[in-house]
Amino acid sequence: MAKAILTTKVDPTYDDLPEQRYHFPRTYLRAVEAARRDLIIYYEPRRTSGEPSSRGGRQCYFATARIVEIVDDQIRPGHFYALIDSYLDFARPVPFMERGHYYESARRREDGDTNKGAFGRAVRYLPDLEYDAILRSAFATIISVDMPSEIGPEITLQGFAEPVAAFERPLVERVVTRPFRDAAFSGAIKTAYNDTCAFTGLKIINGGGRSEVQAAHVRPVARAGPDSLRNGIALCGTFHWMFDRGLVSIADDHQLLLAKGLVPDSVTRLLNPERVLLAPARGDQAPHPQFLRWHRENVFKG
């Protein structure tokens, strides 16, 4: 097994849904096979689509996930799908280069400039140490606030007293735990929605400076929903409860849907006047139609 970088655009040329699948040609089959059952990192390039003139991509690493299997594309010969699980958006997208440091050493030429040729491969190997460095940058706030180091036992040798040793669990182990993922998902959603309820438009910050808004999964984790910005919305407590119980939902055009006869007028009046989802400024962070459809078909009581 080997870790890898998978490149995917905002408007992908291939049939990508990064939370669930990565579509690629035979050219990259060997590299993807090497990463099967291992962790990968997604990278967004400068180009936002397949058009050579397209620009505006963030040129950053934005999520981690795991390849669980590789299957043939039954429609397009010579192409394959990498099936994905354990998807997690980064709390902070990580630029490919910061303060002169390249997270992928292969991207730095000997003269210190960027090796543009390294950008040409959509799938490329990633050493474990470089994977760890990207994760530490992406989740720095989560690591420092929510995941303190553990304290090891004091070790005493004859004639010498060693100080208490502090150590950290390897980050790759911590990322798969539910508390870590919940903290990362919550932070990413609140940032994308500017701590504002997407149904009401209310933004409430308590006396301690913490947002009262909650991060809600559109498709729950317990039912195979990913920890993705596109599978989440920021909601105040009341509407989070109602959303999870199917009393409210969202149409593909982002109109808010109410279960007929089940939502009292006193609650309806709390909705924003347009009764439309107040989505993030970046359109590619809004809920994906596939997850919205799942909620309407499996949870909504309308």
C-alpha positions as a printed Julia matrix, in Angstrom:
302×3 Matrix{Float64}:
   0.0    0.0     0.0
   1.05   3.59   -0.58
  -0.54   6.95    0.03
  -1.35   9.16   -2.95
  -2.54  12.55   -4.14
  -5.68  12.52   -6.32
  -6.38  15.66   -8.35
  -9.98  16.69   -8.97
 -11.37  19.95  -10.38
 -14.33  22.06   -9.21
 -16.1   20.99  -12.42
 -14.36  17.67  -13.05
 -13.71  16.38  -16.54
 -14.31  12.86  -15.25
 -17.24  11.4   -13.33
 -15.86  12.3    -9.91
 -17.85  12.59   -6.69
 -14.87  12.8    -4.31
 -16.9   11.73   -1.29
 -17.76   8.41   -2.99
 -15.77   7.8    -6.18
 -12.79   8.93   -8.23
 -12.91   8.38  -11.99
  -9.63   7.92  -13.87
  -8.11   6.51  -17.12
  -5.88   3.44  -17.39
  -2.82   5.72  -17.35
  -3.13   5.97  -13.56
  -4.3    2.44  -12.8
  -0.99   1.23  -11.35
  -0.66   4.26   -9.05
  -4.25   3.98   -7.82
  -3.88   0.22   -7.27
  -0.82   0.9    -5.1
  -2.98   3.16   -2.91
  -5.84   0.68   -2.57
  -6.96   0.39    1.08
  -4.66   3.26    2.04
  -5.3    6.94    2.68
  -5.21   9.62   -0.01
  -5.37  13.4    -0.15
  -7.43  15.35   -2.67
  -5.86  18.29   -4.5
  -7.7   21.08   -6.34
  -5.61  22.48   -9.24
  -5.63  25.95  -10.78
  -7.92  24.87  -13.59
 -11.53  24.61  -12.51
 -12.66  22.54  -15.51
 -11.33  20.7   -18.53
 -11.03  23.93  -20.52
  -7.35  24.89  -20.91
  -8.2   28.56  -20.28
 -10.1   27.93  -17.03
  -8.63  29.46  -13.87
  -9.66  30.13  -10.31
  -8.89  26.78   -8.64
  -7.46  27.07   -5.14
  -4.27  25.08   -5.8
  -4.63  23.43   -2.42
  -5.1   20.14   -0.62
  -8.66  20.05    0.68
  -9.65  16.6     2.0
  -8.47  13.14    2.96
 -10.18   9.8     2.29
  -9.46   6.11    1.77
  -9.6    3.98   -1.39
 -11.54   0.81   -0.61
 -11.81  -0.78   -4.06
 -11.21  -0.26   -7.78
 -13.84  -1.24  -10.34
 -14.11  -1.04  -14.12
 -16.13   1.69  -15.77
 -18.8   -0.36  -17.54
 -19.63   2.46  -19.97
 -16.29   4.02  -20.87
 -13.62   1.48  -21.9
 -10.16   1.98  -20.45
 -11.48   3.88  -17.42
 -11.97   2.93  -13.79
 -13.51   4.06  -10.52
 -11.74   4.18   -7.17
 -14.46   3.69   -4.55
 -14.0    5.95   -1.54
 -14.85   5.95    2.15
 -13.66   7.82    5.3
 -13.88  11.15    3.45
 -13.09  14.2     5.61
 -12.87  17.83    4.49
  -9.93  19.75    5.92
 -10.62  22.34    8.59
  -8.25  24.55    6.59
  -7.43  23.96    2.91
  -3.64  23.73    2.61
  -1.83  25.57   -0.24
   0.71  23.45   -2.12
   3.41  25.88   -0.99
   3.58  28.09    2.13
   6.41  30.42    3.17
   8.69  28.74    0.67
   7.88  25.23    1.95
   6.53  22.63   -0.5
   4.38  19.96    1.16
   5.2   17.64   -1.76
   8.98  17.66   -2.02
   8.75  16.52   -5.67
   7.23  19.9    -6.52
  10.38  21.78   -5.57
  13.22  22.01   -8.07
  16.83  22.04   -6.94
  17.0   25.79   -7.62
  14.05  26.35   -5.27
  11.46  27.11   -7.95
   8.28  25.12   -8.55
   8.61  21.96  -10.59
   5.67  22.56  -12.93
   6.08  19.15  -14.49
   5.02  17.57  -11.19
   1.58  19.14  -11.61
   1.04  17.14  -14.78
   0.16  13.86  -13.08
  -3.36  13.73  -11.67
  -2.39  10.78   -9.44
   0.98  10.72   -7.7
   2.57   8.96   -4.75
   2.79  10.7    -1.37
   5.36   9.68    1.29
   3.93   9.07    4.76
   5.82  11.99    6.29
   4.42  14.4     3.71
   0.89  13.06    4.24
   1.32  13.67    7.98
   2.66  17.21    7.41
  -0.34  18.16    5.26
  -2.76  16.79    7.85
  -1.06  18.66   10.68
  -1.38  21.9     8.74
  -5.0   21.18    7.77
  -6.14  20.3    11.3
  -3.83  22.47   13.41
  -6.7   24.08   15.35
  -8.42  20.73   15.95
  -5.19  19.13   17.16
  -4.31  21.95   19.57
  -7.8   22.55   20.98
  -9.68  19.26   20.85
  -6.98  16.6    20.81
  -4.38  17.28   23.52
  -1.31  15.13   23.73
  -1.43  12.12   25.99
   0.92  11.83   28.94
   3.11   8.8    29.14
   4.27   7.05   32.31
   7.26   8.26   34.3
  10.26   6.03   33.73
  12.84   5.61   36.5
  16.2    3.92   35.93
  18.65   3.1    38.7
  20.23   6.35   39.78
  18.35   8.44   37.2
  14.83   9.93   37.24
  13.51  10.55   33.73
  10.96  13.39   33.31
   7.37  12.56   32.43
   7.24  11.94   28.71
   4.59  13.61   26.57
   3.68  11.96   23.35
   1.04  12.15   20.64
  -0.84   9.33   19.01
   0.1    9.26   15.32
  -2.17  11.75   13.58
  -3.25   9.17   11.01
  -4.78   7.15   13.89
  -6.55  10.14   15.39
  -8.13  11.27   12.11
 -10.26   8.12   11.91
 -11.77   8.58   15.39
 -15.3    9.92   15.68
 -14.49  12.77   18.13
 -11.78  14.11   15.81
 -13.99  13.86   12.73
 -16.93  15.51   14.51
 -14.75  18.43   15.58
 -13.27  18.83   12.08
 -16.67  18.6    10.36
 -18.23  21.11   12.76
 -15.4   23.59   12.29
 -15.47  23.35    8.49
 -19.26  23.8     8.3
 -19.34  26.76   10.69
 -16.56  28.47    8.75
 -18.23  27.89    5.37
 -21.57  29.26    6.63
 -19.97  32.09    8.64
 -21.55  30.77   11.87
 -24.99  31.54   10.41
 -28.08  29.31   10.37
 -28.8   28.44    6.73
 -32.58  28.38    7.35
 -33.14  31.48    9.49
 -30.15  33.73    8.81
 -29.54  34.06   12.56
 -25.98  34.36   13.8
 -25.67  34.05   17.57
 -22.33  34.11   19.38
 -22.43  33.31   23.1
 -20.57  35.11   25.86
 -17.58  32.84   25.43
 -17.25  33.75   21.76
 -18.57  30.41   20.51
 -21.16  30.12   17.77
 -24.53  28.68   18.75
 -25.07  27.24   15.26
 -24.68  23.45   14.8
 -23.21  21.37   11.97
 -25.85  19.01   10.55
 -25.23  16.11    8.17
 -27.68  15.93    5.25
 -27.16  12.18    4.97
 -26.28  10.91    8.47
 -22.96   9.22    9.13
 -24.89   6.25   10.52
 -26.42   5.83    7.07
 -23.21   6.1     5.02
 -23.09   9.89    4.89
 -19.6   11.42    4.48
 -18.0   14.15    6.62
 -18.08  16.51    3.67
 -18.97  20.19    3.37
 -21.32  19.15    0.56
 -23.1   16.79    2.95
 -23.54  19.4     5.66
 -25.4   22.57    6.57
 -25.22  24.98    9.5
 -28.46  25.05   11.49
 -29.67  26.44   14.79
 -30.72  23.81   17.33
 -34.46  23.86   16.55
 -34.07  23.41   12.81
 -31.3   20.83   13.24
 -33.75  18.74   15.26
 -36.51  19.25   12.66
 -34.21  18.47    9.74
 -33.02  15.21   11.3
 -36.67  14.16   11.83
 -37.82  15.04    8.31
 -40.06  17.99    9.2
 -38.05  20.23    6.87
 -35.9   19.56    3.81
 -34.27  21.28    0.82
 -35.1   21.19   -2.91
 -32.39  21.02   -5.56
 -32.94  24.74   -6.26
 -32.39  25.35   -2.51
 -36.02  26.21   -1.74
 -36.88  25.19    1.82
 -39.51  22.45    2.09
 -41.9   22.0     5.04
 -43.78  18.83    5.91
 -47.43  19.74    5.41
 -49.36  20.13    8.65
 -46.37  19.23   10.85
 -44.59  22.57   11.23
 -46.35  25.16   13.44
 -46.7   28.75   12.21
 -44.64  30.0    15.14
 -41.65  28.04   13.81
 -42.34  28.87   10.15
 -42.07  32.58   10.95
 -38.44  32.04   11.98
 -37.41  31.15    8.41
 -35.68  33.76    6.29
 -38.2   35.74    4.18
 -37.19  34.14    0.85
 -37.48  30.63    2.33
 -34.34  29.62    0.49
 -31.19  27.97    1.82
 -28.55  30.57    2.73
 -25.7   28.64    1.14
 -21.96  29.37    1.42
 -20.42  32.03   -0.8
 -18.48  29.32   -2.64
 -21.0   27.42   -4.73
 -18.99  24.19   -4.6
 -19.43  24.12   -0.79
 -23.23  24.06   -0.98
 -25.07  20.77   -0.35
 -24.68  18.36   -3.27
 -27.94  17.45   -5.07
 -27.27  13.74   -4.5
 -27.31  14.16   -0.7
 -30.32  16.51   -0.8
 -32.23  13.95   -2.88
 -31.34  11.22   -0.39
 -32.75  13.31    2.47
 -36.0   14.03    0.61
 -36.48  10.38   -0.33
 -35.45   8.78    2.97
 -36.11  11.28    5.77
 -38.48  14.06    4.69
 -42.12  13.56    5.66
 -43.47  15.84    2.93
